[in-house]
Amino acid sequence: MLPLVLVAALVWWAVDRVGGDDRDGVDDAGSTTVAVQRVVDGDTLVVDGADRVRVLGIDTPETGGPRGRQCGGDEATRAATTLLDGQDVTLTGDPTQAARDRFDRRLAYVTLPDGRDLAQVLLEQGWARVYAPAGDVERMDDYRDAERSARADGAGSWGRCPSFG
């Protein structure tokens, strides 16, 4: 009788681990929906549980820290705050990238409640540039197209900040 109980427990455990239960908030595609607690800057946010998230595929001008205050940093942060403040967003990793960066921030694409990609929006507005330190992300072609267009139009930091490029 004991082996049957053991087998049943192992089957229950395996089904729970493979995706029969969504208690951890992660769906089968590796995405999770979280509440944004605050925006740190244009490419970093804090979500449920005080987890820091670094937006994959972009870099925005800094608002402080070792690199100091950079041209366009405040505007990039305001743009991200406008899009994210008090929202529930979907975070999705990229199989070509690590799950976390050297600062232990979660690396993820951020999908807004209306389905738009945060990085894509910031690139289109000119408040971000394409950035992928560990090699190209899956969405790199779309991101490069958005950056080229914003740069050609002089949008955001491209038109205001001589050192942005």
Backbone bond lengths (Angstrom), bond angles and torsions (degrees), N, CA, C in turn:
res aa  C-N    CA-C-N  psi(-1)  N-CA   C-N-CA  omega(-1)  CA-C   N-CA-C  phi
1 M - - - 1.458 - - 1.523 111.02 -
2 L 1.309 117.30 -38.36 1.459 120.91 -178.69 1.524 112.44 -59.03
3 P 1.333 119.69 -44.19 1.471 118.68 179.49 1.529 112.55 -59.61
4 L 1.328 118.83 -36.60 1.456 122.17 178.99 1.526 110.78 -64.28
5 V 1.312 118.06 -41.44 1.459 122.28 177.38 1.528 109.97 -64.25
6 L 1.309 116.08 -41.65 1.463 120.88 178.90 1.527 111.28 -63.36
7 V 1.331 116.94 -44.18 1.465 121.54 178.14 1.525 110.16 -61.76
8 A 1.319 117.83 -44.29 1.465 121.56 179.73 1.527 110.56 -61.79
9 A 1.318 117.09 -41.80 1.468 120.45 179.13 1.519 110.89 -64.52
10 L 1.326 117.14 -41.70 1.465 120.55 178.49 1.521 111.99 -65.27
11 V 1.315 118.29 -40.46 1.468 121.82 177.46 1.517 109.68 -63.61
12 W 1.317 118.32 -45.76 1.467 121.62 178.85 1.526 110.02 -59.40
13 W 1.326 117.38 -44.88 1.466 121.74 179.85 1.523 110.62 -62.10
14 A 1.335 117.87 -44.63 1.463 121.77 -178.29 1.522 111.22 -64.85
15 V 1.308 118.35 -43.69 1.468 121.55 178.56 1.525 109.84 -62.04
16 D 1.304 117.06 -42.35 1.466 121.28 178.76 1.521 111.09 -61.59
17 R 1.334 118.79 -40.36 1.462 123.41 -176.86 1.527 112.02 -74.23
18 V 1.336 118.08 -33.28 1.451 121.40 -173.90 1.520 112.52 -80.32
19 G 1.285 119.23 -18.21 1.455 117.22 177.04 1.504 114.37 138.54
20 G 1.314 118.16 8.95 1.438 119.31 178.46 1.513 112.28 -74.31
21 D 1.313 118.72 -10.49 1.459 122.85 -175.97 1.516 108.53 -135.73
22 D 1.323 118.24 139.47 1.463 122.42 -176.63 1.527 111.08 -112.37
23 R 1.345 117.38 29.84 1.458 119.74 -176.57 1.514 113.59 -63.77
24 D 1.334 118.35 -26.75 1.458 119.19 -178.72 1.521 112.11 -84.95
25 G 1.332 118.88 -2.33 1.452 122.61 177.24 1.513 113.70 83.94
26 V 1.311 118.93 0.19 1.454 121.94 -179.11 1.516 108.74 -97.95
27 D 1.342 117.25 124.76 1.453 119.73 178.70 1.523 110.43 -84.36
28 D 1.325 116.32 -179.49 1.462 120.66 -175.93 1.520 113.13 -65.38
29 A 1.336 118.61 -20.80 1.461 121.63 179.85 1.530 111.91 -87.94
30 G 1.332 117.71 2.00 1.454 120.37 179.63 1.510 112.80 84.35
31 S 1.319 117.82 15.86 1.458 122.38 178.95 1.520 110.19 -102.28
32 T 1.313 114.97 155.30 1.450 120.25 176.52 1.523 108.84 -142.99
33 T 1.310 116.43 144.02 1.459 121.40 177.85 1.520 108.32 -100.03
34 V 1.333 115.30 130.64 1.463 121.61 -176.82 1.524 109.67 -136.69
35 A 1.307 115.47 160.47 1.465 121.25 174.53 1.519 108.87 -92.64
36 V 1.323 116.38 134.34 1.465 121.00 176.74 1.529 107.49 -78.36
37 Q 1.328 116.32 124.22 1.458 121.77 178.07 1.528 111.04 -87.28
38 R 1.355 115.62 -42.13 1.468 119.70 177.02 1.519 109.91 -166.48
39 V 1.314 114.67 158.86 1.457 121.70 176.42 1.518 107.30 -100.21
40 V 1.324 117.47 126.01 1.465 122.58 178.46 1.521 109.05 -81.79
41 D 1.325 115.29 -50.11 1.465 122.16 174.65 1.519 106.89 -158.14
42 G 1.316 117.79 -168.44 1.452 120.22 -173.68 1.511 115.93 -61.20
43 D 1.323 118.15 -25.93 1.461 120.17 -177.11 1.526 113.96 -122.21
44 T 1.319 117.47 13.51 1.470 120.97 -179.93 1.521 109.38 -138.80
45 L 1.326 116.78 135.07 1.453 121.25 178.14 1.519 110.26 -139.38
46 V 1.314 115.04 163.27 1.460 121.94 176.40 1.523 106.65 -113.94
47 V 1.339 115.53 130.40 1.460 121.35 -178.32 1.520 109.74 -118.28
48 D 1.330 115.59 -177.26 1.472 121.69 178.14 1.518 112.05 -37.11
49 G 1.298 116.32 138.84 1.450 121.13 176.65 1.514 113.60 74.48
50 A 1.311 117.79 14.91 1.465 124.26 178.41 1.529 112.47 63.68
51 D 1.322 117.01 22.65 1.459 121.00 177.22 1.526 109.25 -76.29
52 R 1.333 116.73 129.00 1.469 121.02 177.06 1.521 108.83 -87.23
53 V 1.325 115.34 138.46 1.461 121.71 -179.47 1.516 108.59 -122.28
54 R 1.328 116.28 131.26 1.473 122.34 174.56 1.506 106.12 -105.50
55 V 1.334 116.75 122.39 1.454 122.08 -177.07 1.531 109.50 -68.30
56 L 1.319 116.10 126.03 1.462 121.83 -179.12 1.526 111.85 -70.27
57 G 1.332 115.73 140.40 1.453 121.96 168.93 1.515 117.35 90.23
58 I 1.337 117.28 -5.42 1.466 118.97 -178.27 1.522 111.79 -136.52
59 D 1.321 113.84 163.68 1.458 122.60 170.59 1.521 105.97 -137.44
60 T 1.306 116.33 137.49 1.460 121.25 176.57 1.527 108.20 -117.65
61 P 1.323 117.03 157.20 1.467 119.51 177.74 1.527 111.01 -58.70
62 E 1.330 115.28 147.64 1.463 122.11 -177.22 1.530 111.86 -77.51
63 T 1.321 114.30 155.31 1.470 120.60 176.76 1.523 111.32 -112.58
64 G 1.320 116.80 4.95 1.468 121.39 179.86 1.511 109.40 164.95
65 G 1.315 116.19 -160.72 1.459 120.41 179.65 1.511 111.84 81.29
66 P 1.338 116.84 -163.04 1.468 121.10 -174.51 1.531 113.62 -61.56
67 R 1.329 117.61 -29.91 1.460 120.28 -179.39 1.529 112.15 -88.77
68 G 1.332 116.98 -0.82 1.462 120.93 177.25 1.516 113.21 72.93
69 R 1.309 115.32 -174.04 1.461 122.18 179.19 1.514 107.81 -84.03
70 Q 1.347 116.01 123.91 1.453 120.94 -178.10 1.526 110.59 -109.11
71 C 1.319 115.20 151.34 1.458 121.74 177.88 1.535 109.82 -55.54
72 G 1.305 117.38 127.56 1.453 122.87 178.83 1.516 114.18 91.03
73 G 1.327 118.30 -8.34 1.464 120.94 -177.91 1.515 113.20 -64.01
74 D 1.319 116.37 -44.85 1.470 119.16 179.85 1.525 110.94 -64.32
75 E 1.332 116.36 -40.05 1.464 120.31 -179.80 1.524 111.62 -67.60
76 A 1.331 116.93 -40.08 1.466 120.64 177.33 1.531 110.43 -62.55
77 T 1.327 115.84 -41.09 1.460 120.15 178.83 1.516 110.92 -65.80
78 R 1.330 116.99 -42.35 1.477 120.24 177.54 1.524 111.02 -62.70
79 A 1.331 116.84 -42.11 1.467 120.00 179.28 1.528 110.56 -61.58
80 A 1.324 117.01 -45.53 1.465 120.64 178.85 1.524 110.92 -64.30
81 T 1.328 116.54 -40.63 1.468 120.43 179.53 1.517 110.86 -63.01
82 T 1.317 117.08 -42.97 1.464 121.14 178.76 1.525 110.82 -59.29
83 L 1.317 116.80 -40.76 1.463 121.37 -178.76 1.523 113.26 -76.51
84 L 1.338 117.62 -31.15 1.465 121.39 -169.56 1.523 116.14 -107.38
85 D 1.316 118.25 -24.98 1.461 121.99 -169.71 1.531 112.40 -52.43
86 G 1.328 115.88 117.41 1.457 122.17 176.57 1.518 114.90 72.56
87 Q 1.315 117.25 11.46 1.463 121.01 -176.46 1.526 111.88 -93.68
88 D 1.319 114.77 155.54 1.451 121.54 165.84 1.524 105.98 -94.52
89 V 1.323 117.24 126.88 1.460 122.13 -178.57 1.523 109.29 -123.45
90 T 1.317 115.44 162.29 1.454 120.74 176.91 1.516 108.89 -105.69
91 L 1.314 116.01 127.88 1.462 122.74 177.50 1.521 108.24 -103.00
92 T 1.338 115.34 133.51 1.458 120.74 178.94 1.522 108.53 -135.69
93 G 1.302 116.34 129.27 1.452 120.90 177.20 1.517 111.23 -76.31
94 D 1.305 115.80 174.83 1.456 122.70 178.25 1.520 106.83 -124.08
95 P 1.339 118.01 124.81 1.464 119.49 -176.55 1.530 113.76 -63.40
96 T 1.336 117.68 -15.61 1.460 119.98 179.16 1.523 112.31 -86.95
97 Q 1.326 117.52 -4.24 1.455 122.12 -174.65 1.529 110.80 -122.13
98 A 1.312 115.49 160.94 1.471 120.94 173.61 1.527 108.55 -68.28
99 A 1.305 116.60 160.24 1.461 120.77 177.91 1.529 111.65 -74.03
100 R 1.340 116.63 -29.53 1.464 121.91 -178.42 1.516 109.98 -137.14
101 D 1.328 115.50 153.95 1.464 120.04 178.19 1.524 110.22 -94.28
102 R 1.323 116.99 -176.47 1.471 121.37 -176.03 1.521 113.20 -66.32
103 F 1.345 116.91 -14.57 1.461 121.15 177.19 1.532 111.42 -98.69
104 D 1.331 117.06 11.15 1.459 125.68 -179.34 1.531 112.71 64.67
105 R 1.326 117.02 25.72 1.462 120.27 173.49 1.526 107.85 -86.23
106 R 1.310 115.15 140.70 1.457 120.04 175.80 1.525 108.58 -68.87
107 L 1.324 118.00 132.19 1.462 122.71 177.70 1.521 108.19 -96.69
108 A 1.337 116.74 121.69 1.459 118.95 -175.18 1.515 112.01 -157.25
109 Y 1.323 114.42 152.05 1.456 120.44 164.80 1.514 106.00 -76.00
110 V 1.321 116.77 146.19 1.458 121.26 -179.65 1.524 107.96 -118.24
111 T 1.321 115.89 116.72 1.456 121.01 178.60 1.526 108.49 -101.58
112 L 1.319 114.95 125.25 1.464 122.01 -179.65 1.524 110.27 -73.16
113 P 1.340 117.54 162.46 1.463 120.00 -179.18 1.536 113.64 -56.46
114 D 1.337 117.22 -28.30 1.471 120.01 179.95 1.527 112.76 -86.06
115 G 1.347 117.15 4.48 1.457 121.60 176.21 1.521 115.01 94.20
116 R 1.333 117.92 -7.18 1.458 119.72 179.21 1.528 110.95 -77.13
117 D 1.321 115.31 153.13 1.455 123.92 177.69 1.534 107.52 -87.48
118 L 1.330 117.87 121.29 1.461 121.90 -178.29 1.523 111.63 -55.29
119 A 1.324 118.31 -46.44 1.459 121.03 -178.96 1.520 110.85 -60.09
120 Q 1.312 117.42 -42.84 1.460 122.40 179.89 1.530 110.21 -61.16
121 V 1.327 117.09 -43.68 1.465 121.22 -179.69 1.525 110.66 -63.57
122 L 1.332 117.34 -46.88 1.467 120.27 -179.54 1.528 111.61 -65.41
123 L 1.324 117.34 -35.25 1.462 120.40 175.49 1.530 110.37 -65.46
124 E 1.321 117.16 -44.88 1.468 121.27 179.89 1.523 111.84 -62.29
125 Q 1.331 116.38 -35.94 1.469 120.89 -179.98 1.528 112.11 -78.53
126 G 1.321 117.19 -11.96 1.453 121.44 179.17 1.514 114.66 85.55
127 W 1.319 118.35 13.19 1.472 121.62 -179.61 1.516 112.61 -94.16
128 A 1.337 117.33 -1.30 1.464 121.56 -179.70 1.521 108.99 -139.22
129 R 1.322 114.28 159.80 1.470 121.07 171.44 1.529 106.90 -125.65
130 V 1.312 115.77 158.25 1.465 121.51 -179.47 1.521 108.81 -66.59
131 Y 1.341 115.44 137.39 1.460 120.94 -178.95 1.524 108.99 -155.56
132 A 1.303 115.95 126.64 1.467 121.10 176.51 1.521 108.08 -149.20
133 P 1.336 117.37 92.00 1.464 120.57 -175.60 1.525 114.65 -64.81
134 A 1.317 117.38 -25.75 1.467 120.10 -176.85 1.531 111.30 -103.47
135 G 1.321 117.68 27.29 1.460 121.36 -178.29 1.512 110.89 97.35
136 D 1.312 115.43 167.61 1.461 121.14 -174.93 1.526 112.72 -57.68
137 V 1.328 115.12 140.22 1.455 122.11 173.14 1.528 107.83 -87.73
138 E 1.310 117.23 164.69 1.464 121.33 -178.06 1.526 112.92 -58.74
139 R 1.311 118.09 -31.79 1.464 122.14 -175.66 1.533 112.91 -93.83
140 M 1.327 117.33 14.74 1.457 122.24 -172.63 1.529 113.62 -58.37
141 D 1.317 119.16 -41.77 1.467 120.39 -178.12 1.532 111.33 -60.50
142 D 1.335 116.62 -46.06 1.470 119.94 178.47 1.524 110.73 -64.20
143 Y 1.325 116.21 -39.87 1.460 120.01 -179.85 1.531 111.12 -64.98
144 R 1.321 117.03 -42.64 1.470 119.61 178.86 1.523 111.47 -64.28
145 D 1.332 117.61 -38.64 1.467 120.55 177.12 1.525 110.67 -61.95
146 A 1.331 117.43 -44.14 1.467 121.40 179.69 1.525 110.87 -63.71
147 E 1.334 116.85 -41.82 1.465 120.26 179.12 1.530 110.96 -63.99
148 R 1.332 116.80 -45.65 1.476 120.59 179.49 1.523 111.08 -57.45
149 S 1.319 116.26 -43.45 1.463 121.02 -179.08 1.530 110.98 -65.01
150 A 1.326 117.16 -46.54 1.471 121.10 179.86 1.524 110.64 -63.24
151 R 1.306 116.21 -40.44 1.467 120.94 179.79 1.531 110.11 -64.39
152 A 1.327 117.31 -45.63 1.469 121.94 179.94 1.532 111.22 -63.04
153 D 1.332 116.39 -34.40 1.468 121.14 -179.62 1.529 112.79 -84.45
154 G 1.335 117.82 -8.64 1.459 120.95 -176.26 1.524 112.14 66.98
155 A 1.333 116.04 31.73 1.465 120.75 -178.90 1.524 111.24 -74.32
156 G 1.330 116.04 147.89 1.457 122.38 173.71 1.513 113.80 52.45
157 S 1.313 115.50 -129.59 1.466 121.42 -178.05 1.525 112.71 -65.00
158 W 1.313 117.52 -26.53 1.468 119.86 179.73 1.524 111.14 -60.84
159 G 1.315 117.65 -34.24 1.462 120.65 -179.35 1.511 114.31 -91.82
160 R 1.324 117.16 -16.09 1.465 121.42 -174.41 1.519 115.02 -107.62
161 C 1.304 117.50 -23.96 1.462 120.90 -168.48 1.530 111.01 -122.33
162 P 1.315 117.41 105.94 1.467 120.61 -178.00 1.530 113.79 -58.06
163 S 1.310 118.67 -29.12 1.461 120.60 -176.47 1.528 112.97 -96.20
164 F 1.329 118.66 8.77 1.468 121.22 -174.66 1.512 112.16 -64.70
165 G 1.309 119.11 -42.72 1.461 122.36 -175.67 1.458 112.41 -68.60
